[in-house]
Amino acid sequence: MDFKQFIDNHIRLLQEGDAGALVESDYHDDAIMFLMVGEEGQLISGKDALREQFDMYLKNIYRGFIALEKMLISEDSICVQAKINTTDGELRVWDVLCMKDGKIFRHYSGMMFAITPI
């Protein structure tokens, strides 16, 4: 599976709403997520913690995928910018996925905010 197919499958798994299937399919056993939300961000380490985080996200925040706006691919990484529906409305998000053995090894994720020029 190439990285474009991987992203398509990842989006499909998010839409299906099964945190366990998502983590088992797409995350390396030693995966870590750097989640840049909240005041200090969160570090989520290991499949059990990832399942718990995605379960909360899918139940309480995520309401659907709108569009993949940008994607950059290297030999071992995927960087995406997307628009999603959430309980608070439309939101732009970014993710950097560092891959190992065909699965996500490091996942950096956050929201995008508009910056008003000075």
N, C-alpha and C positions, 0 to 999 in steps of 0.2 A: 504494500500500500504506500503510495507516495504521500507527501505532506498535505497536498490539496485534498486528497481522499480522506486523510486522517481528520482534517478540519471539518469536512462535510459530515463525517460520521460522528465527530464530537458534538456538532450542532444538533444532529438527529437525536443523540442520546440525551442532551439537555432538554430537548423538546418532549421526549418521552417521560421525563421527570423521575427517572429511577437512579438515585444517587449511587447505589451499590453497583449497578451495571456500568455506569459512567466511570467510576473509579477503577473498577476491576478491568475494564476494557482499555482505558487510556493512560493509567498512571503506573509508573514504575514502583516496585515495592519500597524503594527508599525515597519516594517523591517528597518534595517540600514545596509549599505554596507561600509566596510572599504576597500577602493581600494588603494593598495600600488603600485601605478605607478606615474611617474612624480617626481619632486623634493621633494614634501612634502606629496604626497598622497592626497586622497580625502575622505571625509565623505559624503555619500549620504543617505539621510533620507526620508522615506515615499515613497509610491507607485508612485506618480507623478514624483518625482525626479529619481526613479529607472527606470521607463518607458523611461524617457528622456535619461538617461545614456545608457540603453540597446539599444534604437533606434539608437543612435550615434554609439555605438560599433558594432551593426549588419550591419549598412550601411557602415561604414568607416574602420573597422578593421577586424572583424571576417570573415573568408572565408571557414570555415568548420572544423569539428572534425576529428582528426586522430586516437587517441587512449587514452583510460583510462589506465594509467600506474600503478597507485597505488590507493588503497582506504582503509581507516580505518573507521570503524563504531562503535559508542558507543550508549548508550541508548538514547542520545539526540543530537548527532552531527555526521557529515559526513566530512571526510577530504579526498580530492582527489588531485592527480597529473595527469595532462593530457598533451597531445601534440595536438596542433591545427594549422590550417593554418590561416595566417593573410595576410594582404596586404604587410607585410614585410617578408613573408616566414614563415617557421615552428617556433613554439614557445612553450616552456614548461610553463605551468601555474599551480598554486596551488590554492585551495579554501578550506576554512573551513566554513561549514554551520552548524550553531547552530539552532536547530529546536524547534518549539513550535506549538502545535496543528496541526502537520502534514505539516507545512509550514516553510520556512526560516525566522527566527527572526533576526539573525545576520549573515552577510556574510563577511568573510575576504578573500580578493583575491589579487593575485599578480603574477608576472612573475618570472621565475627561470633563473638565470644567472650562467654560468660556472665559477668556481673559479680556478684560476691557482695557484698551490702550489708555495710557496716561495722558 
